[in-house]
């Protein structure tokens, strides 16, 4: 279910006519979102992720979130691809309610480790076990300590991964650390480890990750899919060359806060109607967009 490259889609907004960089955005461009979703799947992505950080989920209204999920679910039904939906929150009861409200055709839920509160690891375990006991869809733990302020050990992830309703983890600690290697070397049956840091996805795949959830794949889905396939096939020469090139591209796409540069490049290439993002994000600068475009063109 979770193998390969899954793309956390941007949320395109209709242009407003406001001055560039003003922070004003229009409504969700649902038709464009559908085209983006079909494009990445047709170019080799294994699945979609709706309402991730890249999709600016925190800045969408409840109605807009439902609209994004509906569009992505329709495309995934057409293409027979899995759909993962981001669910955030640091209160166990509210997260469980959000899980229970997901549409029936959602394949999995990407759930962040509780943020800001910084519970003990025993609290993290209790939180996810309570969610797993009540969720209608499998969970993917989103481990991203530089956003949550909460470190989680390989042992904790391994324990949670033994639960039948915990399908995997998006591992985004900023690098390939000792806990990543520990987890990849001894993970529970049926528990997938997905790289979540675009620039180091190649070494994660080389170490045994099942795939990745990668914002950069909004722009280069075929290349990232080829990278995963090359490591899976043991084609080290091709995988290394692709990995080095995509690491440079990913670094450029994250030169400013995600997804501002990605949206800037998508807009420059005519794939979305505006590069707008919602405050407190601001559109990426022209230099960052041009630098990323140059790497993409290579």
Backbone as CSV, one residue per row, in Angstrom:
resi,resn,N_x,N_y,N_z,CA_x,CA_y,CA_z,C_x,C_y,C_z
1,UNK,0.823,-1.209,0.000,0.000,0.000,0.000,0.858,1.262,0.000
2,UNK,1.974,1.246,0.743,2.741,2.466,0.937,4.065,2.479,0.186
3,UNK,4.324,1.503,-0.635,5.594,1.466,-1.337,5.625,2.507,-2.452
4,UNK,6.824,2.929,-2.814,6.972,3.876,-3.905,6.874,5.322,-3.446
5,UNK,6.710,6.214,-4.403,6.692,7.652,-4.141,5.263,8.166,-4.076
6,UNK,4.920,8.786,-2.954,3.599,9.382,-2.739,3.775,10.902,-2.722
7,UNK,2.928,11.590,-3.458,3.104,13.030,-3.654,2.131,13.816,-2.788
8,UNK,2.649,14.619,-1.850,1.790,15.528,-1.083,1.495,16.757,-1.944
9,UNK,0.324,16.784,-2.516,0.001,17.803,-3.511,-0.083,19.202,-2.912
10,UNK,0.368,20.192,-3.691,0.086,21.586,-3.349,-1.415,21.826,-3.512
11,UNK,-1.893,22.872,-2.885,-3.273,23.306,-3.109,-3.237,24.560,-3.985
12,UNK,-3.618,24.455,-5.254,-3.581,25.634,-6.129,-4.747,26.577,-5.826
13,UNK,-4.457,27.867,-5.906,-5.482,28.876,-5.671,-5.715,29.688,-6.937
14,UNK,-6.960,30.068,-7.147,-7.293,30.934,-8.277,-6.684,32.313,-8.051
15,UNK,-6.253,32.993,-9.113,-5.674,34.331,-8.945,-6.714,35.328,-8.483
16,UNK,-6.253,36.352,-7.750,-7.169,37.353,-7.203,-7.043,38.711,-7.874
17,UNK,-5.942,38.927,-8.578,-5.690,40.252,-9.138,-4.983,41.162,-8.175
18,UNK,-4.723,40.688,-6.948,-3.990,41.494,-5.974,-2.519,41.559,-6.345
19,UNK,-1.816,42.486,-5.751,-0.390,42.631,-6.034,0.365,41.375,-5.622
20,UNK,1.329,40.927,-6.424,2.125,39.762,-6.056,2.788,39.965,-4.699
21,UNK,2.763,38.937,-3.883,3.383,39.021,-2.564,2.499,39.625,-1.500
22,UNK,1.253,39.947,-1.856,0.364,40.587,-0.881,-0.177,39.610,0.147
23,UNK,-0.102,38.310,-0.160,-0.673,37.317,0.744,-2.140,37.052,0.483
24,UNK,-2.714,37.720,-0.516,-4.119,37.491,-0.852,-4.229,36.298,-1.790
25,UNK,-5.167,35.399,-1.500,-5.372,34.238,-2.366,-6.855,34.088,-2.668
26,UNK,-7.104,33.452,-3.791,-8.470,33.171,-4.172,-8.920,31.819,-3.651
27,UNK,-10.016,31.340,-4.201,-10.557,30.055,-3.791,-9.698,28.922,-4.327
28,UNK,-9.906,27.737,-3.781,-9.179,26.565,-4.253,-9.537,26.300,-5.717
29,UNK,-8.522,26.118,-6.546,-8.731,25.810,-7.963,-8.867,24.299,-8.104
30,UNK,-10.091,23.805,-7.883,-10.316,22.359,-7.803,-9.998,21.650,-9.117
31,UNK,-10.333,22.274,-10.244,-10.062,21.628,-11.528,-8.563,21.473,-11.760
32,UNK,-7.797,22.475,-11.345,-6.342,22.412,-11.486,-5.766,21.353,-10.556
33,UNK,-6.294,21.267,-9.347,-5.847,20.235,-8.410,-6.035,18.849,-9.014
34,UNK,-7.166,18.613,-9.655,-7.414,17.337,-10.294,-6.405,17.046,-11.394
35,UNK,-6.053,18.068,-12.172,-5.059,17.881,-13.239,-3.689,17.566,-12.656
36,UNK,-3.313,18.258,-11.580,-2.030,17.970,-10.927,-1.999,16.533,-10.416
37,UNK,-3.100,16.113,-9.804,-3.169,14.761,-9.252,-3.019,13.710,-10.351
38,UNK,-3.717,13.915,-11.469,-3.614,12.950,-12.574,-2.214,12.952,-13.170
39,UNK,-1.625,14.131,-13.266,-0.287,14.233,-13.859,0.732,13.436,-13.063
40,UNK,0.780,13.607,-11.744,1.836,12.924,-10.975,1.619,11.412,-10.968
41,UNK,0.367,10.976,-10.949,0.112,9.532,-10.997,0.460,8.963,-12.365
42,UNK,0.124,9.689,-13.414,0.432,9.215,-14.761,1.936,9.191,-15.019
43,UNK,2.692,9.980,-14.262,4.138,10.024,-14.447,4.889,9.144,-13.453
44,UNK,4.187,8.248,-12.773,4.892,7.243,-12.001,4.719,7.264,-10.507
45,UNK,4.056,8.275,-9.945,3.836,8.280,-8.501,2.940,7.110,-8.112
46,UNK,3.183,6.557,-6.936,2.402,5.409,-6.462,1.105,5.822,-5.796
47,UNK,1.045,7.030,-5.250,-0.151,7.466,-4.551,-0.105,8.961,-4.281
48,UNK,-1.201,9.463,-3.710,-1.335,10.879,-3.392,-1.476,11.073,-1.891
49,UNK,-1.051,12.249,-1.441,-1.288,12.675,-0.063,-2.015,14.007,-0.128
50,UNK,-3.195,14.062,0.452,-3.971,15.299,0.527,-3.849,15.897,1.923
51,UNK,-3.884,17.220,1.993,-3.881,17.953,3.269,-2.599,17.742,4.059
52,UNK,-1.474,17.652,3.341,-0.187,17.664,4.015,0.277,19.095,4.226
53,UNK,1.456,19.250,4.818,2.035,20.580,4.988,2.182,21.274,3.645
54,UNK,2.582,20.530,2.616,2.746,21.084,1.273,1.433,21.616,0.719
55,UNK,0.319,21.045,1.154,-0.992,21.484,0.718,-1.563,22.634,1.523
56,UNK,-0.766,23.200,2.451,-1.195,24.331,3.288,-2.493,24.020,4.026
57,UNK,-2.591,22.803,4.547,-3.841,22.371,5.176,-4.264,23.283,6.324
58,UNK,-3.292,23.796,7.075,-3.630,24.639,8.227,-4.302,25.943,7.816
59,UNK,-4.110,26.361,6.549,-4.681,27.625,6.081,-5.979,27.434,5.308
60,UNK,-6.468,26.207,5.239,-7.711,25.937,4.509,-8.882,25.883,5.482
61,UNK,-10.048,26.314,5.015,-11.265,26.191,5.812,-11.717,24.735,5.828
62,UNK,-12.583,24.346,6.752,-13.100,22.966,6.736,-13.732,22.586,5.402
63,UNK,-14.473,23.516,4.793,-15.080,23.218,3.489,-14.016,23.018,2.420
64,UNK,-12.964,23.817,2.461,-11.891,23.666,1.483,-11.150,22.347,1.679
65,UNK,-10.931,21.963,2.915,-10.270,20.674,3.167,-11.109,19.535,2.591
66,UNK,-12.402,19.587,2.833,-13.285,18.545,2.300,-13.244,18.532,0.771
67,UNK,-13.180,19.712,0.162,-13.113,19.807,-1.303,-11.832,19.173,-1.837
68,UNK,-10.708,19.447,-1.177,-9.423,18.878,-1.605,-9.461,17.357,-1.514
69,UNK,-9.966,16.833,-0.415,-10.046,15.378,-0.254,-10.956,14.772,-1.316
70,UNK,-12.072,15.420,-1.598,-13.021,14.902,-2.595,-12.372,14.818,-3.975
71,UNK,-11.639,15.873,-4.369,-10.985,15.877,-5.677,-9.935,14.773,-5.749
72,UNK,-9.111,14.666,-4.715,-8.046,13.656,-4.721,-8.617,12.243,-4.693
73,UNK,-9.698,12.056,-3.943,-10.322,10.734,-3.881,-10.882,10.326,-5.243
74,UNK,-11.453,11.274,-5.947,-11.999,10.968,-7.277,-10.891,10.510,-8.225
75,UNK,-9.762,11.226,-8.207,-8.649,10.858,-9.077,-8.078,9.502,-8.692
76,UNK,-7.943,9.246,-7.390,-7.397,7.961,-6.947,-8.319,6.805,-7.313
77,UNK,-9.620,7.047,-7.305,-10.541,5.999,-7.765,-10.329,5.724,-9.246
78,UNK,-10.178,6.781,-10.027,-9.957,6.621,-11.468,-8.681,5.828,-11.746
79,UNK,-7.622,6.160,-11.028,-6.306,5.580,-11.305,-6.017,4.356,-10.432
80,UNK,-6.964,3.988,-9.570,-6.794,2.860,-8.644,-5.510,3.023,-7.832
81,UNK,-5.344,4.206,-7.267,-4.155,4.547,-6.477,-4.559,4.836,-5.042
82,UNK,-3.661,4.607,-4.096,-3.982,4.896,-2.684,-3.983,6.395,-2.393
83,UNK,-4.868,6.784,-1.497,-4.958,8.172,-1.036,-4.716,8.221,0.461
84,UNK,-3.713,8.987,0.855,-3.443,9.247,2.262,-3.861,10.676,2.576
85,UNK,-4.524,10.877,3.699,-5.001,12.210,4.079,-4.333,12.636,5.378
86,UNK,-3.807,13.849,5.391,-3.172,14.375,6.584,-4.195,14.738,7.648
87,UNK,-3.925,14.323,8.872,-4.775,14.648,10.024,-3.858,15.172,11.122
88,UNK,-4.068,16.418,11.535,-3.198,17.006,12.548,-3.977,17.270,13.830
89,UNK,-3.237,17.457,14.904,-3.838,17.752,16.194,-2.972,17.191,17.301
90,UNK,-3.055,17.796,18.473,-2.291,17.277,19.597,-3.185,16.826,20.744
91,UNK,-4.486,16.796,20.490,-5.451,16.285,21.464,-6.006,14.972,20.926
92,UNK,-5.828,13.911,21.671,-6.165,12.579,21.173,-7.626,12.473,20.769
93,UNK,-8.521,13.032,21.559,-9.952,12.903,21.261,-10.325,13.605,19.966
94,UNK,-9.769,14.816,19.745,-10.128,15.545,18.523,-9.538,14.866,17.291
95,UNK,-8.330,14.305,17.411,-7.743,13.600,16.278,-8.574,12.370,15.939
96,UNK,-9.031,11.653,16.961,-9.847,10.465,16.710,-11.153,10.830,16.016
97,UNK,-11.762,11.939,16.408,-12.982,12.389,15.744,-12.718,12.704,14.272
98,UNK,-11.565,13.327,14.014,-11.218,13.646,12.620,-11.001,12.367,11.803
99,UNK,-10.389,11.366,12.419,-10.193,10.088,11.731,-11.536,9.424,11.415
100,UNK,-12.439,9.470,12.374,-13.753,8.849,12.194,-14.565,9.541,11.108
101,UNK,-14.249,10.819,10.831,-14.994,11.588,9.829,-14.425,11.452,8.421
102,UNK,-13.320,10.718,8.255,-12.726,10.582,6.921,-13.652,9.801,5.992
103,UNK,-13.665,10.140,4.709,-14.464,9.374,3.742,-14.019,7.914,3.689
104,UNK,-14.908,7.060,3.293,-14.637,5.621,3.326,-13.583,5.186,2.312
105,UNK,-13.347,5.980,1.265,-12.380,5.558,0.260,-10.969,6.091,0.515
106,UNK,-10.739,6.656,1.698,-9.381,7.052,2.083,-8.606,5.800,2.483
107,UNK,-7.378,5.674,1.986,-6.582,4.475,2.223,-5.871,4.506,3.566
108,UNK,-5.349,5.674,3.947,-4.595,5.804,5.195,-4.647,7.247,5.654
109,UNK,-4.326,7.454,6.920,-4.267,8.802,7.493,-2.853,9.068,7.971
110,UNK,-2.311,10.213,7.577,-0.983,10.645,8.015,-1.168,11.525,9.249
111,UNK,-0.740,11.028,10.404,-1.040,11.670,11.689,0.258,12.103,12.359
112,UNK,0.366,13.382,12.660,1.580,13.894,13.284,1.728,13.405,14.721
113,UNK,2.981,13.251,15.116,3.287,13.088,16.536,2.774,14.337,17.259
114,UNK,2.179,14.210,18.446,1.628,15.391,19.133,2.661,16.515,19.248
115,UNK,2.253,17.706,18.815,3.164,18.838,18.794,2.911,19.784,19.961
116,UNK,3.866,20.603,20.270,3.819,21.674,21.263,3.757,21.152,22.695
117,UNK,2.891,20.182,22.964,2.755,19.665,24.325,3.984,18.893,24.781
118,UNK,4.651,18.249,23.830,5.851,17.466,24.102,5.620,16.427,25.208
119,UNK,4.717,15.482,24.998,4.498,14.439,25.998,5.709,13.511,26.085
120,UNK,5.755,12.705,27.112,6.786,11.680,27.201,6.571,10.652,26.091
121,UNK,7.575,9.791,25.877,7.382,8.744,24.871,6.266,7.799,25.289
122,UNK,6.061,7.622,26.581,4.924,6.825,27.044,3.627,7.492,26.611
123,UNK,3.586,8.821,26.656,2.394,9.541,26.209,2.185,9.414,24.713
124,UNK,3.286,9.457,23.941,3.187,9.278,22.485,2.638,7.894,22.175
125,UNK,3.138,6.884,22.877,2.643,5.521,22.674,1.165,5.429,23.005
126,UNK,0.768,5.990,24.143,-0.638,5.927,24.551,-1.525,6.654,23.551
127,UNK,-1.039,7.792,23.035,-1.795,8.574,22.043,-2.054,7.743,20.791
128,UNK,-1.011,7.173,20.227,-1.183,6.440,18.968,-1.897,5.104,19.178
129,UNK,-1.709,4.476,20.305,-2.447,3.230,20.547,-3.941,3.506,20.684
130,UNK,-4.296,4.636,21.315,-5.714,5.002,21.413,-6.286,5.291,20.025
131,UNK,-5.519,5.986,19.196,-5.976,6.264,17.833,-6.103,4.973,17.024
132,UNK,-5.105,4.120,17.135,-5.107,2.879,16.364,-6.256,1.962,16.765
133,UNK,-6.615,1.979,18.044,-7.716,1.136,18.507,-9.066,1.609,17.979
134,UNK,-9.160,2.926,17.621,-10.458,3.458,17.214,-10.562,3.895,15.773
135,UNK,-9.441,3.953,15.071,-9.462,4.499,13.710,-10.127,3.548,12.713
136,UNK,-10.853,4.097,11.735,-11.414,3.255,10.671,-10.439,3.024,9.527
137,UNK,-9.316,3.764,9.492,-8.331,3.603,8.422,-6.948,3.421,9.038
138,UNK,-6.053,2.729,8.356,-4.693,2.564,8.877,-3.997,3.917,9.066
139,UNK,-3.092,3.960,10.028,-2.370,5.181,10.360,-0.944,5.133,9.820
140,UNK,-0.485,6.296,9.368,0.923,6.507,9.079,1.401,7.589,10.046
141,UNK,2.319,7.239,10.918,2.843,8.193,11.893,3.726,9.207,11.168
142,UNK,3.502,10.476,11.426,4.330,11.526,10.827,5.329,11.984,11.887
143,UNK,6.568,11.521,11.736,7.624,11.828,12.699,8.497,12.934,12.136
144,UNK,8.286,14.157,12.635,8.995,15.321,12.114,9.346,16.229,13.288
145,UNK,10.385,15.864,14.038,10.662,16.537,15.311,11.003,18.013,15.197
146,UNK,11.524,18.472,14.049,11.843,19.901,13.966,10.587,20.754,13.819
147,UNK,9.449,20.139,13.583,8.175,20.863,13.624,7.392,20.581,14.912
148,UNK,7.486,19.363,15.422,6.685,19.005,16.604,7.406,19.270,17.917
149,UNK,8.739,19.372,17.866,9.500,19.508,19.104,9.537,18.229,19.924
150,UNK,9.214,17.100,19.294,9.075,15.837,20.019,9.894,14.757,19.329
151,UNK,10.948,14.280,19.995,11.741,13.174,19.462,11.055,11.855,19.803
152,UNK,11.121,10.905,18.884,10.536,9.581,19.088,11.588,8.558,18.677
153,UNK,11.861,7.604,19.534,12.923,6.637,19.273,12.473,5.540,18.321
154,UNK,13.460,4.832,17.787,13.169,3.682,16.944,12.391,2.630,17.721
155,UNK,12.717,2.470,18.989,12.018,1.470,19.794,10.535,1.799,19.919
156,UNK,10.212,3.079,20.092,8.810,3.484,20.180,8.095,3.254,18.854
157,UNK,8.736,3.635,17.752,8.121,3.423,16.441,7.948,1.933,16.158
158,UNK,8.913,1.139,16.600,8.808,-0.309,16.392,7.633,-0.874,17.196
159,UNK,7.470,-0.405,18.412,6.343,-0.880,19.236,5.015,-0.492,18.596
160,UNK,4.905,0.761,18.160,3.657,1.202,17.539,3.411,0.472,16.221
161,UNK,4.489,0.187,15.497,4.347,-0.492,14.223,3.835,-1.912,14.328
162,UNK,3.877,-2.481,15.521,3.349,-3.829,15.721,1.827,-3.846,15.764
163,UNK,1.199,-2.669,15.946,-0.266,-2.598,15.973,-0.798,-2.806,14.553
164,UNK,-1.810,-3.631,14.363,-2.297,-3.919,13.007,-2.858,-2.713,12.268
165,UNK,-3.228,-1.647,12.983,-3.770,-0.468,12.317,-2.738,0.646,12.151
166,UNK,-1.476,0.362,12.418,-0.395,1.312,12.155,0.403,0.769,10.973
167,UNK,0.261,1.432,9.832,0.805,0.896,8.577,2.231,1.337,8.306
168,UNK,2.660,2.449,8.908,4.002,2.912,8.604,4.307,4.235,9.267
169,UNK,5.451,4.801,8.876,5.889,6.089,9.406,6.465,6.915,8.262
170,UNK,6.134,8.200,8.258,6.854,9.161,7.427,7.972,9.692,8.294
171,UNK,9.202,9.343,7.930,10.361,9.617,8.773,11.072,10.856,8.245
172,UNK,10.979,11.964,9.013,11.509,13.246,8.555,12.236,13.946,9.689
173,UNK,13.377,13.403,10.046,14.164,13.979,11.143,15.237,14.934,10.651
174,UNK,15.314,15.141,9.330,16.308,16.033,8.767,17.542,15.332,8.249
175,UNK,17.614,14.017,8.390,18.774,13.282,7.902,18.579,11.794,8.117
176,UNK,19.590,11.030,7.758,19.565,9.583,7.982,20.323,9.330,9.283
177,UNK,19.595,9.305,10.390,20.232,9.206,11.700,20.293,7.753,12.179
178,UNK,20.865,7.579,13.369,21.029,6.231,13.894,19.688,5.553,14.136
179,UNK,18.693,6.315,14.606,17.370,5.717,14.830,16.756,5.233,13.515
180,UNK,16.976,5.968,12.422,16.464,5.531,11.122,17.079,4.189,10.733
181,UNK,18.386,4.076,10.889,19.058,2.831,10.539,18.627,1.695,11.461
182,UNK,18.437,2.017,12.743,17.967,1.019,13.703,16.586,0.506,13.306
183,UNK,15.700,1.426,12.967,14.339,1.048,12.595,14.317,0.251,11.292
184,UNK,15.066,0.721,10.297,15.080,0.036,8.994,15.706,-1.350,9.100
185,UNK,16.612,-1.523,10.060,17.258,-2.814,10.219,16.419,-3.847,10.945
186,UNK,15.340,-3.396,11.585,14.510,-4.326,12.366,13.124,-3.730,12.532
187,UNK,12.349,-3.752,11.465,11.009,-3.165,11.539,9.957,-4.270,11.581
188,UNK,8.812,-3.979,12.173,7.753,-4.999,12.262,7.247,-5.404,10.882
189,UNK,6.739,-6.614,10.770,6.139,-7.066,9.522,4.983,-6.147,9.138
190,UNK,4.937,-5.776,7.869,3.840,-4.946,7.386,3.946,-3.479,7.750
191,UNK,5.087,-3.056,8.290,5.278,-1.666,8.707,6.252,-1.005,7.741
192,UNK,5.772,-0.013,6.982,6.593,0.646,5.973,7.228,1.913,6.522
193,UNK,8.481,2.124,6.169,9.188,3.357,6.509,9.316,4.183,5.243
194,UNK,8.731,5.370,5.255,8.748,6.275,4.101,9.624,7.471,4.423
195,UNK,10.591,7.741,3.558,11.407,8.929,3.752,10.581,10.187,3.572
196,UNK,10.813,11.165,4.450,10.059,12.403,4.369,10.914,13.627,4.163
197,UNK,12.235,13.449,4.071,13.149,14.554,3.784,13.647,14.385,2.354
198,UNK,13.184,15.258,1.463,13.415,15.077,0.036,14.896,14.934,-0.322
199,UNK,15.734,15.758,0.281,17.138,15.801,-0.116,17.900,14.532,0.234
200,UNK,17.402,13.756,1.203,18.120,12.533,1.603,17.294,11.286,1.322
201,UNK,16.363,11.364,0.378,15.549,10.183,0.082,16.396,9.068,-0.526
202,UNK,17.423,9.414,-1.299,18.227,8.358,-1.925,18.926,7.488,-0.886
203,UNK,19.653,8.044,0.097,20.246,7.172,1.117,19.216,6.444,1.963
204,UNK,18.045,7.023,2.172,16.996,6.304,2.904,16.535,5.087,2.122
205,UNK,16.342,5.246,0.827,15.948,4.114,-0.014,17.065,3.063,-0.052
206,UNK,18.316,3.532,-0.119,19.440,2.599,-0.133,19.499,1.785,1.153
207,UNK,19.074,2.393,2.256,19.098,1.711,3.552,17.886,0.815,3.769
208,UNK,16.916,0.857,2.844,15.793,-0.065,2.942,14.426,0.555,3.124
209,UNK,14.305,1.884,2.996,12.984,2.512,3.089,12.075,2.000,1.979
210,UNK,10.766,1.935,2.271,9.793,1.435,1.300,9.528,2.423,0.175
211,UNK,9.755,3.698,0.452,9.459,4.740,-0.511,9.581,6.090,0.153
212,UNK,8.798,7.064,-0.318,8.874,8.391,0.258,7.610,9.181,0.023
213,UNK,7.392,10.147,0.912,6.350,11.165,0.732,7.103,12.457,0.504
214,UNK,7.132,12.943,-0.748,8.103,13.943,-1.165,7.436,15.106,-1.880
215,UNK,7.545,16.296,-1.290,6.968,17.488,-1.905,7.599,17.784,-3.255
216,UNK,8.901,17.527,-3.396,9.596,17.817,-4.652,9.023,17.033,-5.820
217,UNK,8.361,15.915,-5.522,7.784,15.096,-6.580,6.558,15.744,-7.216
218,UNK,6.094,16.885,-6.699,5.102,17.676,-7.425,5.651,18.095,-8.784
219,UNK,6.977,18.262,-8.857,7.602,18.753,-10.078,8.319,17.673,-10.871
220,UNK,8.863,16.661,-10.210,9.639,15.642,-10.924,9.187,14.248,-10.508
221,UNK,7.902,13.931,-10.665,7.421,12.631,-10.199,8.081,11.449,-10.903
222,UNK,8.328,11.578,-12.202,8.948,10.472,-12.942,10.349,10.184,-12.421
223,UNK,11.129,11.221,-12.183,12.501,11.019,-11.721,12.540,10.384,-10.339
224,UNK,11.678,10.835,-9.430,11.664,10.251,-8.097,11.172,8.807,-8.137
225,UNK,10.186,8.528,-8.997,9.721,7.149,-9.148,10.840,6.273,-9.718
226,UNK,11.599,6.805,-10.673,12.723,6.060,-11.236,13.795,5.806,-10.186
227,UNK,14.016,6.784,-9.307,14.997,6.614,-8.233,14.610,5.455,-7.325
228,UNK,13.337,5.427,-6.910,12.870,4.340,-6.048,12.983,2.999,-6.762
229,UNK,12.637,2.973,-8.039,12.709,1.724,-8.802,14.151,1.258,-8.967
230,UNK,15.076,2.208,-9.149,16.480,1.839,-9.331,17.054,1.211,-8.069
231,UNK,16.778,1.798,-6.917,17.252,1.195,-5.667,16.592,-0.158,-5.443
232,UNK,15.317,-0.266,-5.761,14.616,-1.537,-5.566,15.205,-2.633,-6.454
233,UNK,15.646,-2.251,-7.644,16.211,-3.225,-8.585,17.695,-3.482,-8.348
234,UNK,18.294,-2.727,-7.422,19.716,-2.899,-7.173,20.606,-2.245,-8.206
235,UNK,20.065,-1.304,-8.991,20.839,-0.592,-10.003,21.533,0.592,-9.326
236,UNK,22.629,0.298,-8.649,23.284,1.288,-7.802,23.819,2.460,-8.611
237,UNK,24.399,2.199,-9.769,24.986,3.268,-10.574,23.928,4.291,-10.974
238,UNK,22.800,3.808,-11.477,21.729,4.726,-11.867,21.130,5.425,-10.654
239,UNK,20.927,4.683,-9.569,20.318,5.259,-8.372,21.183,6.379,-7.795
240,UNK,22.486,6.157,-7.749,23.364,7.199,-7.200,23.333,8.466,-8.046
241,UNK,23.396,8.300,-9.360,23.383,9.472,-10.244,22.079,10.248,-10.100
242,UNK,20.963,9.532,-10.114,19.660,10.178,-9.927,19.565,10.841,-8.559
243,UNK,20.031,10.130,-7.540,19.937,10.644,-6.175,20.690,11.937,-5.986
244,UNK,21.897,12.024,-6.548,22.682,13.260,-6.418,21.974,14.415,-7.113
245,UNK,21.443,14.149,-8.304,20.776,15.222,-9.052,19.508,15.688,-8.340
246,UNK,18.725,14.744,-7.841,17.470,15.109,-7.181,17.708,15.757,-5.825
247,UNK,18.807,15.428,-5.165,19.132,16.094,-3.902,19.387,17.575,-4.131
248,UNK,20.081,17.899,-5.227,20.322,19.318,-5.537,19.014,20.036,-5.872
249,UNK,18.152,19.365,-6.629,16.858,19.962,-6.947,16.043,20.187,-5.678
250,UNK,15.996,19.198,-4.803,15.218,19.315,-3.570,15.723,20.463,-2.704
251,UNK,17.041,20.608,-2.608,17.596,21.707,-1.814,17.136,23.053,-2.364
252,UNK,17.105,23.172,-3.681,16.656,24.428,-4.287,15.172,24.669,-4.040
253,UNK,14.382,23.608,-4.071,12.936,23.756,-3.871,12.585,24.078,-2.424
254,UNK,13.514,23.829,-1.509,13.297,24.157,-0.107,14.147,25.340,0.346
255,UNK,14.606,26.155,-0.611,15.399,27.330,-0.266,14.572,28.362,0.498
256,UNK,13.265,28.344,0.309,12.331,29.172,1.071,11.250,28.235,1.605
257,UNK,10.421,28.711,2.548,9.467,27.803,3.192,8.588,27.043,2.201
258,UNK,8.432,25.764,2.469,7.581,24.888,1.665,6.124,25.327,1.787
259,UNK,5.354,25.419,0.689,5.655,25.040,-0.698,5.898,26.225,-1.616
260,UNK,6.491,27.305,-1.103,6.501,28.546,-1.876,7.295,28.430,-3.178
261,UNK,8.478,27.802,-3.124,9.274,27.676,-4.346,8.616,26.689,-5.301
262,UNK,8.093,25.596,-4.772,7.412,24.612,-5.616,6.250,25.269,-6.358
263,UNK,5.462,26.055,-5.650,4.344,26.738,-6.310,4.846,27.752,-7.342
264,UNK,5.960,28.426,-7.019,6.515,29.379,-7.976,6.919,28.712,-9.271
265,UNK,7.538,27.541,-9.193,7.958,26.826,-10.396,6.745,26.269,-11.144
266,UNK,5.795,25.698,-10.403,4.580,25.193,-11.059,3.864,26.308,-11.814
267,UNK,3.809,27.492,-11.206,3.158,28.627,-11.878,3.961,29.073,-13.101
268,UNK,5.276,29.134,-12.963,6.117,29.564,-14.079,5.980,28.623,-15.268
269,UNK,5.647,27.373,-14.995,5.512,26.378,-16.061,4.062,26.221,-16.520
270,UNK,3.192,27.078,-16.021,1.816,27.066,-16.484,0.969,25.936,-15.935
271,UNK,1.412,25.320,-14.834,0.683,24.180,-14.283,-0.322,24.574,-13.209
272,UNK,-0.174,25.758,-12.634,-1.162,26.285,-11.689,-1.407,27.752,-12.036
273,UNK,-2.592,28.285,-11.723,-2.939,29.626,-12.184,-2.269,30.757,-11.427
274,UNK,-1.718,30.484,-10.265,-1.008,31.518,-9.505,-0.013,30.840,-8.581
275,UNK,0.971,31.609,-8.144,1.958,31.105,-7.184,1.555,31.463,-5.758
276,UNK,0.314,31.896,-5.577,-0.131,32.399,-4.278,-0.085,31.329,-3.192
277,UNK,0.295,31.753,-2.011,0.206,30.962,-0.789,-0.505,31.825,0.248
278,UNK,-0.983,31.203,1.285,-1.742,31.942,2.285,-0.866,32.360,3.462
279,UNK,-1.127,33.569,3.938,-0.401,34.077,5.100,-0.506,33.105,6.279
280,UNK,0.580,32.942,7.041,1.764,33.799,7.082,2.844,33.481,6.048
281,UNK,2.611,32.532,5.141,3.564,32.319,4.057,3.443,33.448,3.028
282,UNK,4.540,33.719,2.352,4.563,34.662,1.245,5.185,33.979,0.028
283,UNK,4.820,34.393,-1.174,5.397,33.752,-2.365,6.916,33.827,-2.368
284,UNK,7.533,32.820,-2.961,8.990,32.770,-3.045,9.518,33.879,-3.946
285,UNK,10.753,34.284,-3.689,11.400,35.291,-4.517,11.755,34.767,-5.897
286,UNK,11.893,35.676,-6.834,12.176,35.299,-8.223,13.487,34.532,-8.342
287,UNK,14.490,34.904,-7.554,15.792,34.235,-7.650,15.683,32.768,-7.243
288,UNK,14.928,32.481,-6.195,14.762,31.090,-5.744,14.029,30.266,-6.791
289,UNK,12.996,30.846,-7.377,12.229,30.128,-8.401,13.096,29.870,-9.627
290,UNK,13.852,30.857,-10.049,14.701,30.707,-11.234,15.790,29.661,-11.008
291,UNK,16.367,29.645,-9.811,17.415,28.668,-9.508,16.859,27.250,-9.549
292,UNK,15.663,27.059,-8.993,15.043,25.729,-9.023,14.669,25.329,-10.435
293,UNK,14.168,26.267,-11.215,13.827,25.974,-12.614,15.058,25.534,-13.403
294,UNK,16.181,26.194,-13.166,17.404,25.847,-13.894,17.831,24.418,-13.601
295,UNK,17.732,24.015,-12.353,18.079,22.629,-11.991,17.079,21.640,-12.582
296,UNK,15.822,22.006,-12.592,14.802,21.120,-13.160,15.030,20.939,-14.659
297,UNK,15.453,22.001,-15.345,15.672,21.925,-16.784,16.866,21.034,-17.143
298,UNK,17.772,20.840,-16.201,18.931,19.993,-16.478,18.575,18.523,-16.483
